[in-house]
């Protein structure tokens, strides 16, 4: 997600298997990003998960 101050708009950069595009209708992308952020674990918990997976606990 990009906020373009001069244009006073938010756009999403979307990559697909055949190319990429800038999308002005960002509602779905904002929702997906917010949900992914809410579902993610903290940086400390991420570090612990990786260390446990690598056997460094």
Phi, psi and omega in degrees: 000134180234133172259120180258102186300312184299320179273349181054050181214160175247137177229158176246136174264120186238124176258140176233180181293336183253359181161205181211161181204160173256128184246130179275333179274095192256004184306311181294322180290321177297315179299314181296318179296314180298319180294317178298319178296318179292327181278346184282159177269165181292162176303320178296317178294324176299315179300316180296319178298317180294316179298318177297318180296322180276356178078028180255028182272000000 
